[in-house]
Amino acid sequence: MQFSLAARLVYVFSVVFSTLSNPTGERQCRVATSNPSAFPLLDDISIEDLHALFGNGSLTSVNLVHAYIERTEEVNGILRAVGEINPDALNIARALDVERSVGRVDPFPHPDNIALITAQDNIATNDQMNNTAGSYALVGAKVSRESSVVTRLRDAGAIILGKATMGEWAQCRSRKASSSHGWSAYGGQVHGAYYPQQDPSGSSSGSAVAVSIGLALGSIGTETSGSIVNPAERSNVVGIKPTLGLTSRDMVIPISLRQDTVGPIGRTVKDAAYMLTAIAGKDTFDNWTSTQPYDVAPDYVKSCNHLGLKGARVGIPRNGIDFHLDDSTKPVMAAFEKAVQTVREAGARVIEEANFSSYDAPAFARNSSVVLDTDFVAGLSDYLSQLTTNPNNVRSLSDLARFTRSHPHERYPDRDTYVWDRQLGRNITSSSPESWAAFQANLLIGGEQGVVGALDRHKLDALIMPTFASFHLPAIAGLPIVSVPLGFYPAQTPLKMNPKKTTVAVAPNIPFGIAFVGRKWSEEKLISLAYAFEQRTMVRRKMKPYIQPTFELSDQLELTEETPYKLKVQYRPPVTGPRRVARGILQKAISRLFSVRTWVWSAFGFAQSLM
């Protein structure tokens, strides 16, 4: 196997350094709790688990945040899932611990004291962290206010642990052959955790990877077309793309006002439902939220019903799936057909051939190009106008293109600006008749001729599709999707690289998902169906990542008020040649000389550099 050299070197280094640093076999530098078995593993822990631990006094917010920082430090040099750690995270955690001690923290079921990573480094936080969309153009820029979804999370008691690395400008810069999912100049290349150099999909790449291996409890991502559900499926986690207008896009760096949504990524449907409950609702800063059919958004956790599939009517739009099939999707479809049988056994009525009346992919792709191009030019200028500090004086897409082509770390022309060149070459705006006509045409294709038409004709509660084929029409029609784990590529799967030949797109053990698609505002029904499927299959537990951090809640150091904040995860431009190998081995070796796990992962990085 390709990975055998790396595996052997990791084993050798782990044995050698565990012996050198701990010849007696005793545990060093960690203070175990009185009952370590009381703590779930951090790549499996849930919001309700945390509430129980906080409630009985077994856990503090400080210890939880510290554990996530330790885990990030272990693996981030390889996966680059996290762009920055919030310098205020530990102080916020201490304040929450004090509030809890005097009974001021809101009780369950509010998702208080969740350590979150705000996804895609394009969701503004009004603190010491950057909001860059992965670009050096916005490093050091300051916002006039933080995004409304972040404010809602903070009001719910959530700790914003850091910023996750994303595909630069939400994959809206370069043509496919010139870029890769999860790459950004500021954040580097994110890799998935289920195969070495795995393509994480995008653009919420780091968000999904971080959740999958327990670097955070959950994450918030943005989706224009597939950017939540695709990374979620590739990281074996749950992603919810909400109805357009359910969550605010205020102070989120935009791609398209007419397609962008903000949604949660979690390890379970219930955790994602908790987060969606926290961020959903009307917002005066985003007029699209005024279309919500309720004054107060539902408590989506109440929709998590083990019997959610019983009596449901679900359909399969085969023509919307078949268009996207190739040799690499055969294992996905085999797992999907088994899932259909599982849905039937759970009591649902499955309608085969619940097809779209029309599925003209070239047509909606052309329309989407017009809509997204014109929306991005206008939306970007509007966001930039709201900055209080703009160190690079980037005021428009033209300014951004000039900056990107001249800044060495932006890797131009190796990473081209094809999308921006096309956008700047259009002689229309987002308010032009041509842009409006393209938008209206897509609403028809995605709605009456697509998802909504199929649902109505067959009197369905939802459609089910493999996640890879599910997101196109909901993107253009503003419809919701819930993606849950479905399966993994089998051991004999041949490797398939991404178009740029820099990441592994298909390989053994890489996960894939199943999607539940519905009408506008049908999140409660979709969550109920997805939860019932998840609980019957528990796919996530059937495969472990090839790389996992080892620090757990039972490994806590003695922390005091004086414990210094010690980690700021931030990307630095890659070093090539012998320096890369040397740095991979020596990084943090002096400061953590006797830490076995740090040496193990350094050895792993060295092994990968030889492949």
DADA-V937607 format. One record per backbone hydrogen bond with DSSP energy under -1.0 kcal/mol. CO is the residue of the C=O (numbers start at 1). NH is the residue of the N-H. If there is no record, write none. Layout:
((CO	NH) (CO	NH))
This chain:
((1	4) (3	7) (4	8) (5	9) (6	10) (7	11) (8	12) (9	13) (10	14) (11	15) (12	16) (13	17) (14	18) (15	19) (16	20) (17	21) (18	22) (22	25) (35	38) (36	39) (41	44) (41	45) (46	50) (47	51) (48	52) (49	53) (50	54) (51	55) (52	56) (53	58) (53	59) (60	64) (61	65) (62	66) (63	67) (64	68) (65	69) (66	70) (67	71) (68	72) (69	73) (70	74) (71	75) (72	76) (75	78) (75	79) (76	80) (79	191) (81	165) (84	163) (86	89) (88	92) (89	93) (90	94) (91	95) (92	96) (93	97) (94	98) (95	99) (96	100) (97	101) (98	102) (99	104) (100	103) (107	110) (110	112) (114	159) (115	217) (116	161) (117	220) (118	164) (119	122) (121	133) (122	253) (124	147) (125	127) (132	135) (133	169) (134	186) (135	138) (138	141) (142	388) (142	389) (147	151) (148	152) (149	153) (150	154) (151	155) (152	156) (153	158) (154	157) (157	113) (159	116) (159	161) (161	86) (162	118) (163	83) (163	84) (165	206) (167	170) (169	172) (173	419) (175	178) (176	179) (180	183) (182	190) (183	168) (184	188) (188	184) (193	546) (193	547) (195	198) (197	504) (198	192) (203	167) (203	205) (204	208) (205	209) (206	210) (207	211) (208	212) (209	213) (210	215) (211	214) (218	117) (219	265) (220	119) (221	263) (223	261) (226	230) (227	204) (228	232) (229	233) (230	234) (232	237) (233	236) (238	266) (239	483) (241	481) (243	246) (246	281) (249	252) (251	124) (256	259) (256	260) (261	223) (263	221) (264	240) (265	219) (266	238) (268	272) (269	273) (270	274) (271	275) (272	276) (273	277) (274	278) (275	279) (276	280) (283	286) (286	289) (287	290) (288	291) (289	292) (298	300) (299	302) (300	303) (301	304) (303	305) (305	308) (307	310) (309	312) (312	349) (313	461) (313	462) (314	351) (315	464) (316	318) (316	354) (317	320) (318	322) (321	324) (322	325) (326	329) (327	330) (329	333) (330	334) (331	335) (332	336) (333	337) (334	338) (335	339) (336	340) (337	341) (338	342) (339	343) (340	344) (341	345) (342	346) (343	348) (344	347) (347	311) (349	314) (351	316) (353	355) (359	361) (360	364) (361	365) (362	366) (363	367) (364	368) (365	369) (366	370) (367	371) (368	372) (369	373) (370	374) (371	375) (372	376) (373	377) (374	378) (375	379) (376	380) (377	381) (378	382) (379	383) (380	384) (381	385) (383	386) (384	387) (386	144) (389	142) (390	393) (396	400) (397	401) (398	402) (399	403) (400	404) (401	405) (403	407) (407	410) (408	411) (411	415) (417	421) (418	422) (419	423) (420	424) (421	425) (423	426) (429	432) (432	436) (433	437) (434	438) (435	439) (436	440) (437	441) (438	442) (439	443) (440	444) (441	445) (442	446) (443	447) (444	449) (446	451) (447	453) (449	358) (450	454) (451	455) (452	456) (453	457) (454	458) (455	460) (462	315) (463	517) (465	515) (466	469) (467	470) (471	475) (472	476) (473	477) (474	478) (474	479) (478	244) (480	518) (481	241) (482	516) (483	239) (484	514) (487	512) (489	509) (490	493) (496	505) (496	506) (498	501) (503	498) (504	199) (506	496) (507	510) (510	489) (512	486) (512	487) (513	467) (514	484) (515	465) (516	482) (517	463) (519	522) (522	526) (523	527) (524	528) (525	529) (526	530) (527	531) (528	532) (529	533) (530	534) (531	535) (532	536) (533	537) (534	538) (538	541) (539	542) (552	555) (556	31) (560	563) (577	580) (577	581) (578	582) (579	583) (580	584) (581	585) (582	586) (583	587) (586	589) (588	592) (592	595) (595	599) (596	600) (597	601) (598	602) (599	603) (600	604) (601	605) (602	606) (603	607) (604	608) (605	609) (608	611))
